[in-house]
Amino acid sequence: MGTTSKGLKLADILTTIVIAVVFGVIYKVWGPLYEVVKVFGFHADQLIYGMWFIASSLAYLLIRKPGVALLAEIAASSGELVMGSQWGLEVLIYGVVQGLFAELVFSAFRYRRFDVFVVSLSAVGATVGSLIMDFYKGYIEALAPWNMALFLLARFVGAVLISGVFAVSLAKALEKTGVTQMWRPASKEDYDALNR
């Protein structure tokens, strides 16, 4: 649906990298914002955590080929790292894990669905990847059960809203401008796939 070949072409890779660089800059700016939101308590910071997964969602929606979500997330986290992330090399490791889990969701649907449901599931997958890393790093294992439930709820909701719903809305807006025509002509099927 909307793709002519499964393999990545140079144009696909370069477009993915451009998307990732843009989000690498956003990720870098998002770090201090994330810290500011923490002061509101009740894990409000977790509601905006989903921004760190959006590169994979948007790249997949625009390029629609296997491997793009993983590549975008690795490249975006690399960009954040190069710009001096406050978390250091750890952002690259998170990017790999989050991108891999998002890519697994798209793979489960055989790279044929581009709707809010599948993209939101990929956000859930990336969230699971981030939580595995958080547990491994020892960041959240000491939370009381009620606090853990609030933490998880906020992170999953934020991920679905930002990397699911917002990513699809952003892809629709880009499709309507015609900017995506440069590398992938949009068909009626493409628009219909986004509206499912």
C-alpha positions in Angstrom: 0.0 0.0 0.0 1.8 3.1 -1.2 5.3 1.5 -1.5 6.8 0.3 -4.7 9.8 -1.6 -3.3 10.6 -2.9 0.2 14.3 -2.1 0.2 15.6 1.3 1.3 17.0 3.5 -1.4 19.5 6.3 -0.9 16.7 8.9 -1.0 14.8 7.0 1.7 17.9 6.9 4.0 18.7 10.5 3.4 15.1 11.6 4.1 15.1 9.5 7.2 18.3 11.1 8.4 17.0 14.6 7.8 13.8 13.7 9.8 16.1 12.3 12.5 18.3 15.3 12.6 15.3 17.6 13.0 14.1 15.4 15.9 17.6 15.2 17.3 17.5 18.9 17.8 14.0 18.7 19.2 15.1 15.9 21.6 18.0 18.1 22.8 15.6 20.9 23.6 13.1 18.5 25.1 15.5 17.4 27.8 15.5 20.7 29.7 11.7 21.0 29.2 11.3 17.5 30.6 13.2 18.6 33.7 11.1 21.7 34.1 7.8 19.7 33.9 9.1 17.4 36.7 8.5 20.1 39.3 4.7 19.7 38.8 4.9 16.3 40.3 2.6 13.3 39.8 4.9 12.2 36.9 3.7 15.0 34.7 7.1 14.7 33.0 6.1 11.2 31.8 3.2 12.8 29.8 5.8 14.4 27.5 8.2 11.5 27.4 6.6 10.2 24.2 8.3 12.9 22.2 11.5 10.8 22.4 9.8 8.2 20.2 8.3 10.4 17.5 11.2 10.2 15.0 10.5 6.5 14.4 6.8 7.1 14.0 7.0 10.0 11.6 9.8 8.5 9.5 7.8 5.3 9.2 4.6 7.2 8.2 6.5 9.1 5.5 8.9 6.6 4.1 6.8 3.4 4.8 9.6 0.9 4.4 11.2 -1.7 6.8 14.0 -0.5 8.9 13.1 3.2 8.8 11.7 3.4 12.3 14.9 1.9 13.8 17.2 4.0 11.6 15.3 7.2 12.5 15.4 6.6 16.2 19.1 5.7 16.2 20.0 8.7 14.1 17.8 11.1 16.2 19.4 9.8 19.4 22.8 10.1 17.8 22.0 13.7 16.9 20.9 14.4 20.5 24.2 12.8 21.7 26.4 14.9 19.4 24.7 18.1 20.5 25.6 17.4 24.1 22.7 15.5 25.6 22.5 15.8 29.4 22.2 12.0 29.6 25.4 11.3 27.6 25.9 8.0 25.7 22.8 6.6 27.4 20.6 8.4 24.9 22.0 6.3 22.0 21.4 3.1 23.9 17.8 4.2 24.6 17.4 5.2 21.0 18.4 1.7 19.7 16.1 -0.1 22.1 13.1 2.3 21.6 13.6 2.2 17.8 13.9 -1.6 17.8 10.6 -2.0 19.8 8.8 0.4 17.5 10.2 -1.4 14.4 8.9 -4.7 15.8 5.4 -3.4 15.9 5.5 -2.2 12.3 7.0 -5.6 11.4 4.2 -7.4 13.1 1.8 -5.7 10.7 4.1 -6.5 7.8 4.7 -2.8 7.1 1.2 -2.5 5.5 -0.7 -0.4 8.0 -0.1 3.3 8.5 -3.0 4.3 10.7 -3.3 5.7 14.2 -3.8 2.3 15.8 -0.6 0.8 14.5 1.4 3.9 15.0 0.1 4.2 18.6 1.0 0.5 19.1 4.5 1.4 18.0 4.6 4.2 20.6 3.5 1.6 23.2 6.3 -0.7 21.9 8.9 2.1 22.2 7.6 2.8 25.7 8.1 -0.8 26.7 11.7 -0.5 25.4 12.3 2.6 27.4 10.8 1.0 30.5 13.1 -2.1 30.1 16.0 0.4 30.0 14.7 2.3 33.0 14.4 -0.9 35.0 17.9 -2.1 33.9 19.4 1.3 34.9 17.6 1.1 38.2 15.7 4.4 37.7 12.2 3.3 38.6 12.3 -0.1 40.5 12.0 1.6 43.9 8.7 3.3 43.2 5.7 2.3 45.4 3.0 0.4 43.6 0.6 3.3 43.4 3.4 5.6 42.2 4.6 3.0 39.6 1.0 2.7 38.3 0.8 6.5 37.9 4.2 6.6 36.3 3.4 3.9 33.8 0.0 5.3 33.0 1.4 8.8 32.3 4.2 7.4 30.1 2.0 5.2 28.0 -0.7 7.9 27.6 1.9 10.5 26.7 3.5 8.2 24.2 0.3 7.3 22.4 -0.8 11.0 22.3 2.6 12.3 21.0 4.2 9.5 19.0 0.9 8.0 17.9 -1.9 10.6 17.4 0.3 13.7 17.0 2.7 11.8 14.6 -0.2 10.8 12.4 -1.6 14.3 12.4 1.9 15.7 11.5 2.2 13.2 8.7 -1.2 14.1 7.3 -0.3 17.8 7.4 3.0 17.1 5.6 1.1 15.0 3.0 -1.3 17.8 2.3 1.5 20.3 1.7 2.9 18.1 -1.0 6.4 18.1 0.5 6.3 14.3 0.6 5.8 14.1 -3.2 9.5 14.6 -3.6 10.3 11.1 -2.5 7.0 9.2 -2.4 3.9 10.3 -4.4 0.9 10.1 -2.2 -2.1 8.1 -3.5 -5.7 8.0 -2.4 -4.8 4.8 -0.6 -2.1 6.7 1.4 -4.7 9.2 2.6 -7.2 6.5 3.3 -4.6 4.6 5.3 -4.0 7.6 7.5 -7.7 8.0 8.1 -8.4 4.5 9.4 
